[in-house]
């Protein structure tokens, strides 16, 4: 067994760990006050291929994307169900469009 962890494996483990922390009872998500809407040109958004409309994902570039994936059904999304823009643990102090998508997508159980 190799002791080397791939970048993809490391990112996956980090996302799972962050989601586990967010799921701890009694830990509240930060209030959206002071948040701004995330745009695809934001450096962190561009690094993860964020688009505000999941139907516009470049499937050739992002082979992990599957139809139906969007921020609304992603484990990383926080905030109040029904709000069109909500906080995401991948983008501090930013609100993502619930119809969006990025390569940090993890299907909600």
Backbone torsions as a table, in degrees:
resi	resn	phi	psi	omega
1	UNK	NA	135.7	-176.0
2	UNK	-83.4	142.1	177.0
3	UNK	-89.1	-2.7	-178.8
4	UNK	-85.5	130.4	178.6
5	UNK	-104.8	127.1	179.2
6	UNK	-70.7	160.5	178.5
7	UNK	-59.8	-41.4	179.2
8	UNK	-62.7	-43.3	178.3
9	UNK	-63.5	-43.2	179.9
10	UNK	-62.5	-45.8	179.3
11	UNK	-62.3	-43.1	178.8
12	UNK	-60.3	-44.0	179.2
13	UNK	-66.1	-38.8	178.6
14	UNK	-64.7	-40.4	179.7
15	UNK	-66.0	-41.2	178.3
16	UNK	-63.9	-43.1	179.8
17	UNK	-63.6	-43.2	179.1
18	UNK	-63.5	-40.5	178.6
19	UNK	-65.3	-37.8	179.3
20	UNK	-64.3	-41.6	177.8
21	UNK	-63.9	-41.6	-179.4
22	UNK	-66.3	-25.2	-176.8
23	UNK	-87.0	-3.7	-178.4
24	UNK	-67.9	125.8	179.1
25	UNK	-58.8	142.3	178.7
26	UNK	89.6	-10.8	177.1
27	UNK	-94.9	112.4	-176.5
28	UNK	-92.8	146.5	175.1
29	UNK	-70.9	149.9	178.7
30	UNK	-64.3	146.8	176.8
31	UNK	-66.9	143.9	-179.4
32	UNK	-67.1	-4.4	178.3
33	UNK	-57.4	129.5	-179.7
34	UNK	87.6	-0.1	178.2
35	UNK	-84.3	155.4	173.6
36	UNK	-126.9	158.4	178.2
37	UNK	-70.8	134.8	177.3
38	UNK	-75.9	135.3	176.1
39	UNK	-115.3	152.9	179.2
40	UNK	-60.1	-19.0	-179.6
41	UNK	-86.2	-10.7	175.9
42	UNK	-59.7	135.6	-176.9
43	UNK	-54.6	-41.0	179.8
44	UNK	-70.3	-34.6	177.4
45	UNK	-68.0	-44.1	-179.8
46	UNK	-63.1	-36.3	-179.4
47	UNK	-64.3	-31.2	-179.5
48	UNK	-104.8	8.1	175.8
49	UNK	69.8	29.1	-178.6
50	UNK	-62.2	134.4	169.4
51	UNK	-129.8	146.3	-178.5
52	UNK	-83.1	-6.0	176.2
53	UNK	-133.3	106.8	-174.6
54	UNK	-60.4	-22.3	178.9
55	UNK	-70.7	-9.6	-179.1
56	UNK	-104.1	13.0	178.3
57	UNK	-66.5	134.9	175.8
58	UNK	-78.6	96.4	-177.4
59	UNK	-62.1	-26.1	178.1
60	UNK	-71.2	-35.1	-179.0
61	UNK	-83.7	-38.0	-177.8
62	UNK	-113.9	84.1	-174.2
63	UNK	-69.1	-15.7	178.2
64	UNK	-79.3	-15.3	-179.3
65	UNK	-67.7	135.4	174.5
66	UNK	-127.0	141.7	178.3
67	UNK	-52.5	137.6	-179.7
68	UNK	98.6	-17.5	177.1
69	UNK	-75.0	133.6	174.7
70	UNK	-161.4	165.1	-177.1
71	UNK	-54.8	-34.8	-177.7
72	UNK	-59.1	-27.8	179.7
73	UNK	-115.8	29.2	179.0
74	UNK	-102.8	141.2	179.7
75	UNK	-63.3	-26.5	-175.7
76	UNK	-74.0	-20.5	-174.7
77	UNK	-72.8	138.6	178.5
78	UNK	-122.9	-172.4	175.7
79	UNK	91.9	-165.3	-174.2
80	UNK	-92.2	124.8	176.4
81	UNK	-57.6	134.7	-178.7
82	UNK	104.0	-22.6	176.8
83	UNK	-74.0	134.6	-178.3
84	UNK	-72.6	-23.9	177.2
85	UNK	-126.7	126.6	-175.5
86	UNK	-138.2	157.8	177.4
87	UNK	-67.1	149.8	176.9
88	UNK	-131.1	137.6	-177.2
89	UNK	-67.2	-15.6	179.6
90	UNK	-81.3	-18.7	-175.2
91	UNK	-129.3	87.4	-179.2
92	UNK	-58.1	137.6	177.2
93	UNK	62.6	21.9	178.0
94	UNK	-125.5	150.3	173.7
95	UNK	-110.1	132.6	179.2
96	UNK	-103.3	151.7	175.5
97	UNK	-72.7	130.6	-177.9
98	UNK	-64.2	-17.6	177.2
99	UNK	-90.2	1.6	-177.3
100	UNK	-82.5	-174.8	179.3
101	UNK	-160.7	150.2	170.1
102	UNK	-148.4	169.2	-176.6
103	UNK	-71.4	-5.5	174.4
104	UNK	-85.6	7.7	-177.6
105	UNK	-58.3	131.1	173.7
106	UNK	-132.7	120.7	-176.7
107	UNK	-60.4	131.0	176.3
108	UNK	-69.7	136.9	-179.0
109	UNK	-66.6	NA	NA
